[in-house]
Amino acid sequence: TRALIERPDTIVVASVSCIYGIGSVQSYSSMTFKIEKNTVFDLEKIKKKLVELQYKRNDNIHSRGTFRNRGDILEIFPSHLEDRSWRISFFGDTIESIDEFDPFLGTISKNLSEITIYANSHYVTPKPSLTRAIEKIREELKETINYFEKKKLYIEAQRIEQRTNFDLEMISATGSCSGIENYSRHLSGRKEGEPPPTLFEYLPKDTVIFIDESHVTIPQIRGMFKGDRSRKETLSSYGFRLPSCKDNRPLMFEEWEKFKGQTVYLSATPGEYELNKSNGVFIEQIVRPTGLVDPICEVRKASNQIEDIMEECRKIKKKNLRVLITTLTKKDAEKITDFLNENQINSRYMHSDIETLERIELIKELRIGNFDVLVGINLLREGLDIPECGLVAILDADKEGYLRSQVSLIQTIGRAARNINGRAILYADFKTKSIEKALEETTRRRIKQINFNKINRIEPKSTSRKIEELIDKGENKRKKVMDIEGTKEKTITELKKEMLECAENLNFEEAATIRDKIKILEEKELGINEKF
């Protein structure tokens, strides 16, 4: 949001949650102050201003959204920066220098002539607006208590009174409270039912929005409001929140359509909404720079699908390629994986019970050849890029439904389009409409791609993608933190003491290593990490 306010050449990468309410752009942009080198500025006033902007003073741990003061030096860790802090040096009341430095190593990266400090929260509100908001909240509280008492819901009345009065005391004293976003309607001065301020209000009028995998994203946007509304209704009905909390919500789909402006929808399988919006006129990006064509698809009987897929897995393994198998249930995925392993086919499964980082590790291990077959359900679709994949097998393809719809089948088949030898096998006892349409679309694209390659004399080549080292780095870090104490066992308390000593001696790198060691030991103690 800071970049959007300051400059026009900004790229924002956001999830569907960008339609949720945040603080008003007017309040956020007004709650800033600039500090310039060689100007007279009272240090105490700067610290007071930082507190008003929801920065916290912490002289021991320097983290985002905090500041610390040591003599004539003020260090600020801006909330919008991850690995850089600002150090302001005073000579009397004059700002002598402003340096940008690494908060971890303490090394100075550049000298600055001025800095602009933005609020630590989007819900920071100017004092006059805050006073008005508190009055409005008190009025709503009184009405809500009367409502509950008339209904003889005395517990709910007491609960909302106690909760809201505590929040109001915190807001009056500090300008914020836990869950302050639930009072966003009063803080922003908007009327009941009005759209909340969102990221879209920060965007300039000439913004172009790209919606990736729009066939999935659009339905998500449609469903966000109703899901949030249901939860907020429960909170307000039982006195956990004032009714105005319902205005701390995502945009309705109709509201989002008004805000989005110029939009480009990206999808290999666009939905009805996108096609209608484009009036049937759209650009097909069918040909690939590598010349790769959509995979050959084959339909086989499902009656002996397991035996057949076992034979195919052995053939693919001889070519040093990998296999992706999709099933309908978690139980099926686990059973098939066990069965393949029992028959000397090295396999693993991946479904929603597997943590995100473990999924990344699984895909990496598949690519480097630690195992040959990955069995999944709904995760082996959009965005999965495995150049080593030589076969995609879709089990029970004739079981019509969400997991075997035309869109799902096309997306799953597409996972085999990263390798020149990629194929797809659909196991079905009969062809459903979804199978027929998916095969028809894949064949249409394949013919176009082959013709384009012939005309332009393009020789198809398998894609190549570097295998990320993120997992290795994590393992190396884990090994490093386990080695720091040698053979001597230390308790967590002793390590914490050692970490603080290192930090006090400005040995931040070793302190961070010990911190990671403590975290791993705590996880082990609680039984969180099964690797230990």
Secondary structure as the mmCIF struct_conf table of DSSP 4:
data_model
#
loop_
_struct_conf.conf_type_id
_struct_conf.id
_struct_conf.beg_label_comp_id
_struct_conf.beg_label_asym_id
_struct_conf.beg_label_seq_id
_struct_conf.end_label_comp_id
_struct_conf.end_label_asym_id
_struct_conf.end_label_seq_id
HELX_RH_AL_P HELX_RH_AL_P1 ARG A 2 GLU A 6
BEND BEND1 PRO A 8 PRO A 8
HELX_RH_3T_P HELX_RH_3T_P1 VAL A 16 ILE A 19
STRN STRN1 TYR A 20 TYR A 20
HELX_RH_AL_P HELX_RH_AL_P2 VAL A 25 SER A 30
BEND BEND2 MET A 31 MET A 31
STRN STRN2 THR A 32 GLU A 36
TURN_TY1_P TURN_TY1_P1 LYS A 37 ASN A 38
STRN STRN3 VAL A 40 VAL A 40
HELX_RH_AL_P HELX_RH_AL_P3 LEU A 43 GLU A 52
TURN_TY1_P TURN_TY1_P2 LEU A 53 GLN A 54
STRN STRN4 LYS A 56 ARG A 57
BEND BEND3 ASP A 59 ASN A 60
TURN_TY1_P TURN_TY1_P3 ARG A 64 GLY A 65
STRN STRN5 THR A 66 ARG A 70
TURN_TY1_P TURN_TY1_P4 GLY A 71 ASP A 72
STRN STRN6 ILE A 73 PHE A 77
TURN_TY1_P TURN_TY1_P5 SER A 79 HIS A 80
BEND BEND4 GLU A 82 ASP A 83
STRN STRN7 SER A 85 PHE A 91
TURN_TY1_P TURN_TY1_P6 GLY A 92 ASP A 93
STRN STRN8 THR A 94 PHE A 101
TURN_TY1_P TURN_TY1_P7 PRO A 103 LEU A 105
STRN STRN9 ILE A 108 LEU A 112
BEND BEND5 SER A 113 SER A 113
STRN STRN10 GLU A 114 TYR A 118
HELX_LH_PP_P HELX_LH_PP_P1 ALA A 119 ALA A 119
BEND BEND6 ASN A 120 SER A 121
TURN_TY1_P TURN_TY1_P8 HIS A 122 TYR A 123
HELX_RH_AL_P HELX_RH_AL_P4 LYS A 127 LYS A 150
TURN_TY1_P TURN_TY1_P9 LYS A 151 LYS A 152
HELX_RH_AL_P HELX_RH_AL_P5 TYR A 154 THR A 174
BEND BEND7 GLY A 175 GLY A 175
TURN_TY1_P TURN_TY1_P10 SER A 178 GLY A 179
HELX_RH_3T_P HELX_RH_3T_P2 ILE A 180 TYR A 183
HELX_RH_AL_P HELX_RH_AL_P6 SER A 184 SER A 188
TURN_TY1_P TURN_TY1_P11 GLY A 189 GLY A 189
HELX_LH_PP_P HELX_LH_PP_P2 ARG A 190 LYS A 191
TURN_TY1_P TURN_TY1_P12 GLU A 192 GLY A 193
HELX_LH_PP_P HELX_LH_PP_P3 GLU A 194 PRO A 197
HELX_RH_3T_P HELX_RH_3T_P3 LEU A 199 GLU A 201
TURN_TY1_P TURN_TY1_P13 TYR A 202 TYR A 202
BEND BEND8 LEU A 203 LEU A 203
TURN_TY1_P TURN_TY1_P14 LYS A 205 ASP A 206
STRN STRN11 VAL A 208 ASP A 212
TURN_TY1_P TURN_TY1_P15 GLU A 213 GLU A 213
HELX_RH_AL_P HELX_RH_AL_P7 SER A 214 SER A 237
TURN_TY1_P TURN_TY1_P16 TYR A 238 GLY A 239
BEND BEND9 PHE A 240 ARG A 241
HELX_RH_3T_P HELX_RH_3T_P4 PRO A 243 ASP A 247
BEND BEND10 ASN A 248 ARG A 249
STRN STRN12 PRO A 250 PRO A 250
HELX_LH_PP_P HELX_LH_PP_P4 LEU A 251 MET A 252
HELX_RH_AL_P HELX_RH_AL_P8 PHE A 253 LYS A 260
STRN STRN13 GLN A 262 LEU A 266
BEND BEND11 ALA A 268 THR A 269
HELX_RH_AL_P HELX_RH_AL_P9 GLU A 272 LYS A 277
TURN_TY1_P TURN_TY1_P17 SER A 278 GLY A 280
BEND BEND12 VAL A 287 VAL A 287
TURN_TY1_P TURN_TY1_P18 PRO A 289 THR A 290
HELX_LH_PP_P HELX_LH_PP_P5 ASP A 294 PRO A 295
STRN STRN14 ILE A 296 ARG A 300
BEND BEND13 ALA A 302 ALA A 302
TURN_TY1_P TURN_TY1_P19 SER A 303 ASN A 304
HELX_RH_AL_P HELX_RH_AL_P10 GLN A 305 LYS A 318
TURN_TY1_P TURN_TY1_P20 LYS A 319 ASN A 320
STRN STRN15 ARG A 322 THR A 326
BEND BEND14 LEU A 328 THR A 329
HELX_RH_AL_P HELX_RH_AL_P11 LYS A 330 GLU A 342
TURN_TY1_P TURN_TY1_P21 ASN A 343 GLN A 344
STRN STRN16 SER A 347 MET A 350
TURN_TY1_P TURN_TY1_P22 SER A 352 ASP A 353
BEND BEND15 ILE A 354 ILE A 354
HELX_RH_AL_P HELX_RH_AL_P12 THR A 356 ILE A 368
TURN_TY1_P TURN_TY1_P23 GLY A 369 GLY A 369
BEND BEND16 ASN A 370 ASN A 370
BEND BEND17 ASP A 372 ASP A 372
STRN STRN17 VAL A 373 GLY A 376
BEND BEND18 ILE A 377 ARG A 381
TURN_TY1_P TURN_TY1_P24 GLU A 382 GLY A 383
TURN_TY1_P TURN_TY1_P25 PRO A 387 GLU A 388
STRN STRN18 CYS A 389 ILE A 394
TURN_TY1_P TURN_TY1_P26 LEU A 395 ASP A 398
BEND BEND19 LYS A 399 LYS A 399
BEND BEND20 GLY A 401 GLY A 401
HELX_RH_3T_P HELX_RH_3T_P5 TYR A 402 ARG A 404
BEND BEND21 SER A 405 SER A 405
HELX_RH_AL_P HELX_RH_AL_P13 GLN A 406 ILE A 413
HELX_RH_3T_P HELX_RH_3T_P6 GLY A 414 ALA A 416
TURN_TY1_P TURN_TY1_P27 ALA A 417 ARG A 418
BEND BEND22 ASN A 419 ASN A 419
TURN_TY1_P TURN_TY1_P28 ILE A 420 ASN A 421
STRN STRN19 ARG A 423 TYR A 427
BEND BEND23 ASP A 429 PHE A 430
HELX_RH_AL_P HELX_RH_AL_P14 LYS A 433 ILE A 455
TURN_TY1_P TURN_TY1_P29 ASN A 456 ARG A 457
HELX_LH_PP_P HELX_LH_PP_P6 ILE A 458 PRO A 460
HELX_LH_PP_P HELX_LH_PP_P7 LYS A 466 GLU A 468
HELX_RH_AL_P HELX_RH_AL_P15 LEU A 470 ASP A 483
TURN_TY1_P TURN_TY1_P30 ILE A 484 THR A 487
HELX_RH_AL_P HELX_RH_AL_P16 ILE A 492 GLU A 504
TURN_TY1_P TURN_TY1_P31 ASN A 505 LEU A 506
HELX_RH_AL_P HELX_RH_AL_P17 PHE A 508 LEU A 526
TURN_TY1_P TURN_TY1_P32 GLY A 527 GLY A 527
TURN_TY1_P TURN_TY1_P33 GLU A 530 LYS A 531
#
